[in-house]
Amino acid sequence: MKPLRVRWLGRVSYRDAHALQRRLWHGDHDHLLLLEHDPVFTLGARASLDNLLVDPASVGAELVEADRGGDITWHGPGQLVGYPVLSVAGKRGGGMADTVAYVHSIEQLLIDTVQSLGLADVGRLDDYPGVWVAPASATPRKIAAIGVRLSRGRSMHGFALNVDPDMVWFDRMVPCGITDKAVTSLAGEGIDASMRDVVDTLVDHAQQLWAPDRPADRADVVWRQRVDDLTPFSRGLGPGETAGTASAPHLDGTSVRITGRLDEAGVTSGLQISSRKPEWMRVKADMGPEYRRIKSVMRSLDLVTVCEEAGCPNIFDCWNDGTATFMVLGERCTRKCGFCLVDTRQPLAPDHNEPASVAEAVEKMGLDYAVITMVARDDLDDGGAAHVAETIRAIRDRTPAARVEVLISDLKGDAEALDVVLDARPDVVNHNIETVPRLQRVARPSASYGRSLAVLARSANAGLTTKSSIIVGMGEEPGEVRSTMADLAAIGVDIVTIGQYLRPTSHHLPVARWVEPDEFAEWKRFGEDELGVAHVEASPLTRSSYHAKHGETAARTSSR
């Protein structure tokens, strides 16, 4: 029996959520995405711009045409948005999906939720979809809007429940095109409920309504991205801290900020940095002739590899096998992830000769498979997308037979920048989810789980082979890894890599535990046999680019 997969995604842009929905719609699992949006006005199929009373840009909002029914709506902070992506039964169990019954079920979900939170007088209003406070009175007030799309028996879009938004936004439009009725919120009706309270209550009712006899698969993101989560570069304020430093050191060098986020995520213990590694985590240095040759080529062309910069334990294995991962756009990253060793000082300007130098190295090394990764460059307008695309083209021009994998950042969620990379048609688009939802804020505070899923979904929608990586041993539970793998599989990720976290310095996240090799073997079996992922590379020493060529071959063969 397939579970109802419920995900609280925190703050997600409307376009990211739509890309994710679109990809999930192609599958056959049931999902309920719960989130908040950045401010956005959306126009349904029957919308009129006459109902928009302001220039969206002037008030810090987007304007998006949505492929759903209804008129104009607003989404933003303080409003719980739900996107059920479900297989919807047809009338009397067959034929075309019963849209009326489906909308009725969403209304009932919201009515049950609001009543459980203490607002009793709520219900439906004839001829006006949604949920209304005091519907039988002379002054009904809309508390939740509904707009859906049903196609081929699958649903998209959903509902928006006003928890405690700034109600001024509703004065900037004619909500849903209704001129003579007011809009309200839970807070406006005297209900003191946090967003978490509302989410927890709604999830319980959704399980009872849509999947009473099925298991629930629920993963929480225990954070919403806030301005103070972002590094200085991500906020546009200049350089961040130098790698290897931390403010207000705590026990074993872990900063107070990291310790606080670990506590928030429920991770209360970890191994001391002096703890002895288990036997399976020890790597013997093997600086053979191929290793030395690759290093010589890299130095002669003044190139950077993530193998060296991130302290990868597989550097001897990979380099002696004649493979390496080039890191473009410099060796300094504008983000400061809690697990990563890459330098976070102010980056230098991109080297415009770098794409040609990488292409020359690929040719000199005789590679038929090249992996290109990048540092995050939030200081660049396109996040570095054009530079990555130019590198792909330079390799293809010089070594036409070479296959190219790119490991990219989220490019600040800029869909147009991502399209620049996708238009260069790399053989594999790799973007790392890194960890389970609960640990996102701890491990990668300048990123988000929902945005990363959207990057992968857009790449899969473009018809490209996709790949992502999970780091374990940072405090996640085994079941959370399975849920994250299920999310990756649901959006069509072809290759998943899973490896043990190694603490680079005392200023990085502590290792919570050493994961046994048998657990990695079970994740590989689960991903390939139960989820249908084309290739899962899972072992203690696996890193994102480890055995990259083998993974791409497996995915390409599987798709035939």
ABEGO torsion letter per residue (X at the ends): XBBBBBBBAEBBBAAAAAAAAAAAAABABBBBBBBBBBBBBBBBAABBAAABABBAAAAGBBBBBBBBBEBBBBBBBGBBBBBBBBBBBBBGGBEBBBAAAAAAAAAAAAAAAAAAAGBABBEBBBGBBEBBBGAABABBBBABBBBBBBBGGBBBEEBBBBABBBAAAAAABBBGGBAABBBBBAAAAGBBBBAAAAAAAAAAAAAAAABAABBBBBBBBBBBBBAAABBAAAAGAEBBBBBGBBBGBBBGGBBAAAAAAAAAAGBABBBBAABBBBAAABBBBBBBAAAAAAAAAAAAAGBBBAAAAAGBAAAAAAAAAGBBBBBBGEABBABBBAABABBABBBBBBBAAAAAAAAAAAAAAGBABBBBBBBBBAABAAGGAAAAAAAAAAAAAABAABBBBBBBBAGGGBAAAAAAAAAAGBABBBBBAGBBAAAAAAABAABBAAAAAAAAAAAAAAGBBBBBBBBBGAGBBAAAAAAAAAAAAAAGBABBBBBBBBBABAABBBBABBBBAAAAAAAAAAAAAAAGBABBBBBAABBAABGAAAAAAAAAAAAX
